[in-house]
Amino acid sequence: MLHIAVSGNIGSGKTTLTELLAKQLNLNAIYENIDNNPYIISFYNDMKRWSFNLQIYFLCSRFKQTMEIQKNQLRVVQDRTIYEDAHIFALNLFEMGLMEKRDFDTYKDLFDLMISFLRPPDLLIYLQADVSTLVRQIQIRGREYETSIRLDYLQSLNEKYENWINTYDLGKKLIINVDGKDFLHNPEDLGEVINLINANLFGLF
């Protein structure tokens, strides 16, 4: 079993890096279930109404993914972690007044129960990016439902990510600033990440 997880804000390049690492390291890729999410479009149209539903869907989806990794002893790169759902997205919605306290408390109780059954990733990779980088990446991929994402929402998520990653102590972590990097078109950028992964996991350069 080898579990590498790629974390980061919306538009940070998680999916692209997950795909590239899976190919380069001969691992299975497990992606975030966005396009088939029945709540995502409704959420961006009315965040307060659909925040709890959306976060419960993500939480259950990520829990099932991680349980499958552990049960079958898979060698994978995972696009986003269950920890981000609780420590970043649900918390942010609650603090912005877009999720009621009773819903957030119920959500947290469920999250705490779920993670008691899970083993943390062998390596957590955090893609750090300025809001300007996130916006550019969001515009490039052109998902219609993401066009309504507010800048203050992205900035608030970024702040939550920084607080979370700085206190993350469940296992090895690797912080990579992606501003100005292009893993898809620049082999040197991708090679640098692979070298860092090898160094962290195996002590190899």
N, C-alpha and C positions, 0 to 999 in steps of 0.2 A: 504494500500500500504506500502511495505517495500522494499527498494532498497539498497542492499549491493553490492558494486563493488570491484572486486579483480584486482589490477593493479601490473605490474612488467615486468621486461625484459624477453626476450626470454629465456625459460628454468628455470625460477624462481619457477615454480610449481603452476602457477595460475589455470590451468585446474583441477589439482588434488585437490587443496584446494576448488575450487568452487564446485566440485562434493561432497566432504565430508561435507562441510558446508550446502549444500542443504539438504542432508540426515539428518544431526544432528539437523538442525533448522527448518526442515519441510518447506523448501522454494523451489520454482522452480529454476532450473539452466538454465542459458542462456549462451551458449558458443560462442567463437570466431569462425567464419566460415573460417577455414583454408583449410581443405581438399577439399572443393568445390570451392575454390578461383581460377578463371581461369587465374590469373596473377602470382601466387606465384612462380611456377617453372621457368617461364620466367624471373621473377625479379631476382632470385638468380643466374641465368645464365648471365644476363646482366642488372645490377642494374640501370645504367644511362638511358637505353632505356625504361625501364618499371616502373620506380619509380613513376611517376605521375599517371599512370593507376592503379597501385597497391594501392596507397594511396587514390585515389578517390573511389575505390571499398570498401576499409575498412571504409572510412568515411560514405558512403551511407549505408552500412550494419549496422554500429553501430547506426546511426541516426534512422533507421527503428526499430532496437531493442529497443532503449530507448523510442521512441514514443509509441511503443506497450506497454511497461511497464506502461507508464503514462496514456495512453488512457484506458487501462483495469484495472488500479489500482492493478497491480500484486505485489506479494510478492516474490522477486527473489534474487538470487546471480548471478551477471553478471561477466563473464570472460573478463576482460579488458574494458576500457572506451573510449569514443569518445575523451576525452581530451588528452589521450596519443597519439592518431593518429596525432594530430596537434603539441603538445608541445614536443613530443619526436621523433617520426619516420619521419614525413615530414620535421621537422626542421633539424634533423640530416642529412637526405639525401641532403637537400639544402646546409648545411654548408660543407658537404663532396664533393660538386661539382657534386652530382649525380642527382640533380633536378635543372632545370633552374629557374632563378629568376621569370620570367613571370608565369611559372607553379606554383611556390610556392605562389606567390601573389594571383593568381586565387584560389588556394586551400584554403588559409587563408581567403579570402573573403567568400567563401562558408562555411567554418567552423564557422566563426563568425555569419553568418546568421542562421545556423542550431542551434547553442547553445542558440540563443535567444529564441528558442521555447522549450528548455529543462530545466527540474528541475534537479539539481545535486543529486547524490546519498545521501541517508541518512547517509551512512558510507562508506568511501573509505579506503580500506585496501591496503597498499603498501608492496609488498614482496621484501625486500632488499637482494641482494646477490652479492658476489664477482664473478668475471669473471670465476674463476676456478670452482665454484659451477655451474654456468650456462653451462659451457662446459660439465661438467660431466652429468648433466641432459639431455642436448641435445643428447649426445652420447647414454645414456640409452634408450631414446625413439626412436632413430634410424630412424628419418625421412630423407629420402635420400636427399631431396632438401636442408636440413639444414647443410649437411656436408661441404658445401662450405662457410659457414659463417666465416668471418674473425674475429680474436681476437680484432683488433682495432675497428671494427664495434661494437662489443659487449661492449667494454670499452667506446666508445663514447656514446652509448645508456645509459649506466649506469650513466655517468656524467650528461646527460640530465635529467634522472629520478631524480637524487638527487636534481638538481636545481629546477625541477618542484614541487616535493613533499614538499620541504622546503618553497615554496611560495604559495602552494595550500591553498586557504582560502574560498572555496565555501561551505564548510560544515565540518562535523566531519571526522577526518582521523586517521588511526591506522598504524603505521610503525612497521613491523615485520621482523627482520633479520632471514633469513632462512638458513644461513650457518650452517651445522651440524645438521639440523632438518629434520625429516622424518614424515610428517603428516599422510602418508598412513600406516606406520608400527609401529609408536610409539604413542599410545593413549595419553600419557602425553603431547606431543607436540601439538596435536590437541586440547586437553582439555584446554591448556593454551590460545590458540587463541580464543576458544569459550568463556572463562571467560572474556577475554579482550573485545570481541564484546558485551557481555551482560553488562559489566561495562560502555562502551561507549554509548550504545543505551538506556539502561534501568536503569543504576545505580546499577546493580546487580553484585555480585561476586559469 
